[in-house]
Amino acid sequence: MDFAGLFLGACAGLVATTVGASGVLAFKRVHTRFYATLVAFCAGMMGFSALEMINESHALTGHRLALASLLMGMTAFLVLGKLLPHAHFMLTGNELPDAKRKIALLIGKIMLHNIQEGFAIASAFSTSPSLGWLVTLSIAFQDVPEGLIVSVSMACLGVSTRRSFLCGVLSGIVEFAAAIGGFLLLRVVASATPLALGFSGGAMAYVILSELLPDAIQA
């Protein structure tokens, strides 16, 4: 397993997200058409990565296990997405005001999104350096507009420019940590790597179908 390559790939994602998040320092808001273009671009890049990972999982495990791991990834993020809006109430017993609830929900979705991207990078590098860099570069390319979307969305909800930028950077840090943690985990349980590929591909497919494409169409 290529840890040096994985570390550089994780750094590439963090740098790309930070570059995108810095856009909030220049833009207070993103026009609807530009936003739709950014989201559609992110969906396309993620879709390419997801397809490559699912194909690799299928090649390593066969039809049944590849399909099962894909469905597990989609189901896991479906459940997490349903629980997320109620997380604060379940933890504290109190509902957040609408404005803060929107911010908390956005941050939660960002974190889930970036966890699965980091794990996707880890799964790919655990399989081979070539697949690792293929997935990393496709994710890094879409991390730039994604970082911009995150920071500008926060600013539009009333968060200060500085904090909006830091939230964008934080999303990149989460992806970096998930990539390192996922790689170390798969290093211990190497036999789970093919299933992790299918799981990550399913999670990415869910994000594309449930969040990115609807946002691009509605915008």
Secondary structure, DSSP 8 states (H G I E B T S, - for coil): --HHHHHHHHHHHHHHHHHHHGGGGT-S---HHHHHHHHHHHHHHHHHHHHHHHHHHHHHH-HHHHHHHHHHHHHHHHHHHHHGGGHHHHHHS----HHHHHHHHHHHHHHHHHHHHHHHHHHHHHH-HHHHHHHHHHHHHHHHHHHHHHHHHHHHTT--HHHHHHHHHHHHHHHHHHHHHHHHHHHHSGGGHHHHHHHHHHHHHHHIIIIIHHHHHH-
